[in-house]
Amino acid sequence: MNTTLHMPQQSRNESHLSIQQEVKGMIDDLMASLPEPNSLTSEERRGLIARYSTVLEGNFIYWMTASLIAVKSDEAREELLENLHEEVRDAHPDMLRRFAIAAHAFPTDKDALDVNDDLTKMRLFLGKLSAVQSLTTMAFFEGFIQRFMGYLAGLAAAQGSTEMEYTDVHGVCDIEHTEGLFRALKSEMAINPLAEGQELYEGARLLRKLMEKVIFNDKVLQAA
């Protein structure tokens, strides 16, 4: 299994369009690396859904909140607040939990420990409160989630589930969220540019590595 993904080169002077193209390329590479659903056993499907749930249920709102604390532009604040409002108002963590339970994939302690190291790196990274890096990271994540939903729903269906509210909702709403985060990034860069020595895609690469762990678990280590 080939899981070697696109490694972006970062420049502090990159244009907004080139950043969008770079992030899209990272998402394209990750999507292209997904294993064929027919090649997965029931336990492998269960584990993938469970690891995804472990990462998203307890961390997505936290990551968005960290990004909100970091930003200075009004447009970035407005976009992040709108996203958080929707997450809380519509109880997206509960939506995800119901999705995992219906697919017989409620996370175990092993599932949580499997992603713990890479998840910790993400938490510590966003704790640095670097606004431009955080927005780039979350734009990558929203874009990936939106495209990943069809694949995730297919895995759940193969597990016998018909509970698809989570994947249905995020397959639609995250299109606008991704576009909004790129607009927020442009606004933030204009008044609060990346600090000297910071790498624009550092967080996106950490998050991509975490998603590789979610998708492949030990298999990604064997392919490295």
C-alpha positions as CSV (number, residue, x, y, z in Angstrom):
1,M,0.0,0.0,0.0
2,N,1.5,3.3,-1.0
3,T,0.8,6.1,1.4
4,T,3.5,8.6,0.3
5,L,1.6,11.9,0.1
6,H,2.3,15.3,-1.4
7,M,4.8,17.3,0.8
8,P,4.2,21.0,0.3
9,Q,6.9,23.7,0.2
10,Q,6.0,26.8,2.1
11,S,6.8,30.4,1.4
12,R,5.7,33.3,3.6
13,N,4.7,35.2,0.4
14,E,2.5,32.6,-1.1
15,S,-0.7,33.9,-2.7
16,H,-4.1,33.1,-1.3
17,L,-4.8,31.1,-4.5
18,S,-1.6,29.1,-4.3
19,I,-2.4,28.2,-0.7
20,Q,-5.9,26.9,-1.8
21,Q,-4.3,24.9,-4.5
22,E,-1.7,23.4,-2.2
23,V,-4.3,22.4,0.4
24,K,-6.5,20.9,-2.3
25,G,-3.5,18.9,-3.5
26,M,-2.9,17.6,0.0
27,I,-6.6,16.5,0.2
28,D,-6.5,15.0,-3.3
29,D,-3.4,12.9,-2.3
30,L,-5.0,11.7,0.9
31,M,-8.3,10.8,-0.8
32,A,-6.4,8.9,-3.5
33,S,-4.6,6.8,-0.8
34,L,-7.8,5.5,0.7
35,P,-8.0,1.7,0.7
36,E,-10.7,0.1,-1.5
37,P,-13.6,-0.6,0.8
38,N,-13.9,-4.2,-0.5
39,S,-10.3,-4.9,0.7
40,L,-11.2,-4.1,4.3
41,T,-12.5,-6.7,6.8
42,S,-15.4,-5.9,9.1
43,E,-12.9,-5.3,12.0
44,E,-10.8,-2.9,9.8
45,R,-14.0,-0.9,8.9
46,R,-15.0,-0.8,12.6
47,G,-11.6,0.3,13.6
48,L,-11.4,3.1,11.0
49,I,-14.8,4.5,12.0
50,A,-14.0,4.2,15.7
51,R,-10.6,6.0,15.4
52,Y,-12.3,8.8,13.3
53,S,-15.0,9.1,16.0
54,T,-12.3,9.3,18.7
55,V,-10.5,12.1,17.0
56,L,-13.6,14.2,15.9
57,E,-16.1,13.8,18.7
58,G,-14.0,15.3,21.5
59,N,-11.6,17.5,19.5
60,F,-13.2,19.3,16.6
61,I,-14.9,22.0,18.7
62,Y,-11.8,22.4,20.8
63,W,-9.6,22.9,17.6
64,M,-12.0,25.5,16.2
65,T,-12.1,27.3,19.6
66,A,-8.3,27.4,19.7
67,S,-8.3,28.9,16.2
68,L,-10.9,31.5,17.3
69,I,-8.8,32.5,20.3
70,A,-5.8,33.0,17.9
71,V,-7.3,35.1,15.2
72,K,-7.5,38.9,15.1
73,S,-9.5,39.7,12.0
74,D,-13.2,40.2,12.2
75,E,-14.0,38.0,9.2
76,A,-12.0,35.1,10.7
77,R,-13.8,35.5,14.0
78,E,-17.2,35.6,12.3
79,E,-16.5,32.5,10.3
80,L,-15.2,30.5,13.2
81,L,-18.0,31.6,15.5
82,E,-20.6,30.6,12.8
83,N,-18.9,27.2,12.5
84,L,-18.9,26.7,16.3
85,H,-22.5,27.9,16.6
86,E,-23.6,25.2,14.2
87,E,-21.5,22.5,15.9
88,V,-23.0,23.3,19.3
89,R,-26.6,24.2,18.2
90,D,-27.0,21.0,16.2
91,A,-25.1,18.8,18.6
92,H,-22.7,17.5,16.0
93,P,-20.7,15.4,18.5
94,D,-23.9,13.6,19.4
95,M,-24.6,13.1,15.7
96,L,-21.2,11.5,15.3
97,R,-21.6,9.3,18.4
98,R,-25.0,8.0,17.0
99,F,-23.2,7.3,13.7
100,A,-20.5,5.3,15.3
101,I,-22.8,3.3,17.6
102,A,-25.1,2.4,14.7
103,A,-22.1,1.1,12.8
104,H,-21.1,-1.0,15.8
105,A,-17.9,1.1,16.0
106,F,-18.1,2.9,19.3
107,P,-14.4,3.5,20.2
108,T,-12.6,1.3,22.7
109,D,-9.6,2.2,24.8
110,K,-7.4,0.6,22.2
111,D,-8.9,2.8,19.4
112,A,-8.2,5.9,21.6
113,L,-4.6,4.8,22.3
114,D,-4.0,4.0,18.7
115,V,-4.4,7.7,17.8
116,N,-3.2,9.2,21.0
117,D,0.4,10.2,20.0
118,D,-0.6,12.0,16.8
119,L,-3.7,13.5,18.4
120,T,-1.5,14.9,21.2
121,K,0.7,16.6,18.6
122,M,-2.3,18.3,17.1
123,R,-3.5,19.5,20.4
124,L,-0.1,21.0,21.3
125,F,0.3,22.5,17.9
126,L,-3.0,24.4,18.0
127,G,-2.2,25.4,21.6
128,K,0.6,27.6,20.1
129,L,-2.3,29.9,18.9
130,S,-0.7,30.7,15.5
131,A,-3.7,32.2,13.7
132,V,-2.6,31.8,10.0
133,Q,-1.3,28.3,10.7
134,S,-4.5,27.3,12.5
135,L,-6.8,28.6,9.8
136,T,-4.8,26.8,7.1
137,T,-5.0,23.6,9.2
138,M,-8.7,23.9,9.7
139,A,-9.4,24.7,6.0
140,F,-7.5,21.5,5.1
141,F,-9.6,19.5,7.7
142,E,-13.0,20.9,6.6
143,G,-12.1,20.2,3.0
144,F,-11.0,16.7,3.7
145,I,-14.0,15.9,5.9
146,Q,-16.4,17.0,3.2
147,R,-14.9,14.7,0.6
148,F,-14.4,11.9,3.1
149,M,-18.0,11.6,4.1
150,G,-19.1,9.5,1.1
151,Y,-16.4,7.0,1.9
152,L,-17.2,7.0,5.6
153,A,-20.9,6.4,4.9
154,G,-20.0,3.5,2.7
155,L,-18.0,1.9,5.4
156,A,-20.9,2.3,7.9
157,A,-23.4,0.9,5.4
158,A,-21.2,-2.2,5.0
159,Q,-21.4,-2.5,8.8
160,G,-25.1,-2.7,8.5
161,S,-25.9,0.9,9.5
162,T,-28.6,3.1,8.2
163,E,-27.8,6.0,10.5
164,M,-26.3,8.6,8.1
165,E,-27.3,12.0,9.5
166,Y,-23.7,12.8,10.4
167,T,-22.3,12.0,6.9
168,D,-25.3,13.6,5.1
169,V,-25.0,16.8,7.0
170,H,-21.2,17.2,6.8
171,G,-21.1,16.2,3.1
172,V,-23.0,19.4,2.4
173,C,-22.3,22.0,5.1
174,D,-18.5,21.6,5.0
175,I,-18.4,22.8,1.4
176,E,-19.4,26.3,2.6
177,H,-17.3,26.0,5.8
178,T,-14.2,25.2,3.7
179,E,-14.7,28.2,1.4
180,G,-15.4,30.4,4.5
181,L,-12.2,29.4,6.1
182,F,-10.2,30.2,3.1
183,R,-11.9,33.7,3.0
184,A,-11.1,34.0,6.7
185,L,-7.5,33.0,6.0
186,K,-7.1,35.7,3.4
187,S,-8.5,38.3,5.8
188,E,-6.2,37.2,8.6
189,M,-3.1,37.2,6.5
190,A,-3.7,40.8,5.6
191,I,-3.5,42.0,9.2
192,N,-1.8,39.3,11.0
193,P,0.8,37.6,8.7
194,L,2.7,34.5,9.4
195,A,5.5,35.1,11.9
196,E,9.1,34.7,10.7
197,G,10.3,31.1,11.0
198,Q,6.8,29.6,11.0
199,E,5.8,27.1,8.4
200,L,2.4,27.7,6.9
201,Y,1.5,24.0,6.4
202,E,2.9,22.6,9.6
203,G,-0.4,22.0,11.2
204,A,-2.0,20.7,8.0
205,R,0.8,18.1,7.7
206,L,0.3,17.0,11.4
207,L,-3.4,16.7,10.8
208,R,-2.9,14.7,7.6
209,K,-0.6,12.4,9.5
210,L,-3.3,11.9,12.2
211,M,-5.8,11.1,9.5
212,E,-3.4,8.5,8.0
213,K,-3.3,6.9,11.4
214,V,-7.1,7.0,11.5
215,I,-7.4,5.4,8.1
216,F,-4.5,2.9,8.1
217,N,-3.5,2.5,11.7
218,D,-0.6,0.1,11.8
219,K,-0.6,-0.5,8.1
220,V,0.7,3.0,7.4
221,L,3.8,2.1,9.5
222,Q,4.4,-1.0,7.5
223,A,4.3,0.9,4.3
224,A,6.7,3.6,5.5
